[in-house]
Amino acid sequence: MDLKAIAEMPASLAGHPKGSARTQYGALCYRIVKGKPQILLITSRTRRRWIIPKGWPIDTLSPAETAAVEAWEEAGIRGKAKDTCLGVYGYLKIGEAAGEEDLPCVVAVYPIKAKSMATKYPEGKERRRKWFSPKKAARKVAEPELRRILQDFDPAKLG
């Protein structure tokens, strides 16, 4: 996806002013089973919603490499990240501590083809994970822009 197309995509920031959003990088972890793509979703730690692995930028890594780190830490997935942004979506990170404010975030999503899936990984005891078809994965997530990214995902277009 080119930068112009990304810039034109709506990203809901729940009414927060421009400039107040923080950037994160997300991993669309996928595999091919019997010729069809499957997408891995994980549950969030607190609200147990279906999401993709995502996290804050890491200074020494590219956005795609950061997404790969998150795929490992949150889902136990090892694989090669592709440096192609599939799109962006917005969400509101709910403040976890008492008195902590909610934080609007914009997530750039990068594809990661799963090469292996560990049984033990850093956040394995805190999350569930499950493979879905792209359409079913899209129905499981709350964010409209992420829903569109999952629904439209076609690994054959990655080149």
N, C-alpha and C positions, 0 to 999 in steps of 0.2 A: 504494500500500500504506500502511495507517495505522500509526502508531507502535506500537500494541498488537500488531499482527500481526508487526512487525519484532522487537519485544522477545521474542516467543514463539518465534521461529525459533532453532533450535540453531546455534551457531557453534563449531566445534571449535577449541580452543586448545591441543591436544596436551598436556593435563594441567598447563598453567601456571596459577598462582593468579589469581583475579579481580584486576583492576586492573593486571595486568602487560601487557595487550594495548595496542597502539598502533592508532590509527584511520587508515585510508586511504580514498580515494575512487576508485571504479572506473568505467570507461566501457563500457557495453554498446553498441558501435557497430553500427548496423544499416542495411540498405537493403531496398527492396522490388523484387524482380525477377519479372516476370510474375505479379504479385499475391501473391507469397509472400515472407516475410521471410528475409533472410540475415544472419548475425552474423559479424563480423570477429573472428578470434582472431589473436594475435601470439605469437611465441616469447619466452620469458624469455631474458635475455642470457647467463646462465651455464649453466643446466641444460637450456636449449632445450625446455622444456615449453610446451604451449599454455596461454595465459592471456589475460586481458583487460587493456587498459591501466589502470594504477592508480598512485596516488602519494600522497604526504603532503599534508596540508592546506596551503593557501596562505592566509595571514592575510587578505588583502584580497578574497578570492573566496568565493562560496558553495560548498557541496559539489558541486553540479551544474556550476558554472563550473570548479572544479578538475578534475573529471572530463573536461571538454572540453579543458582544457590538456593533460592526460595523453594524450587521444586524438590530439591533434596531435603531441606530442613523440615518442610511442612508436609510433604507427601512421600518421601523416600524414593523419589524418581531420579535416576541417573540417565542422562541423555545429552545430546548435542543441541544447543539452542541455535536457532536460525536468527540472523540479524535483520529480520523483517518484522516490522511492527504490524500486527493484524488489525489494530484499531485501538481506541481509547474509550474508557468509560469512567464515569464519576460515581462516587458513593460517599456516604457520611460515616467516618470512623467514630463510633460512639465512645465517648470518654469512659475509660475503665475504672479510674479511681474516683472517689467521692470528690465532687467539685471540679473535676477535670472536664474541660470543654470538649464538645464534639468537634471533629476536624474534617473539613471537606477535602477529599483526595481525588486525584485524577490518576488512573492506572493505564500505562501503556502495556499492551499484551504482546508477548513473544511466544512463538511455537517451539515446543521441545518434544522431539520424537523420543519416546521412552525406550531405552536400551535395557534397563533393568529396574526392578521394583523391590526395594529392600523390605524385610520384615521388621528390622530394627532401624530406626532413624530418629533424629532429635525430637520431633514433636509427635511421634507415633502414639504415645499414650494419651495425647490431648485431642486427637482428631479421628474422625472416620474418613474413609476414602472409598470411592466407588467409580467404576467405569460406566459411561453412558454413551448412547449414540448422540451425535451432535444435536438432533432435534429434542431428544429427551433432556440432555444437559441444559439446553436453552430454557426448557420449561421449569427446571429446578432452581435457577438463579433469580434473584430479585431485581437486579439492575437491568433496565431496558437495553442499554448500549451493549452490555456484556451478553445479554440474550441474543442480540443480533450477531455479534462476533461468533458466538458458538454455533448458532443456527446456520450461518453462512460458511463455516469453516470447511475448506476443501484442501487437504494436504497436496493434492495433485497440482495445485496452482502455486505451490511454494518453489517449484523449480529444482 
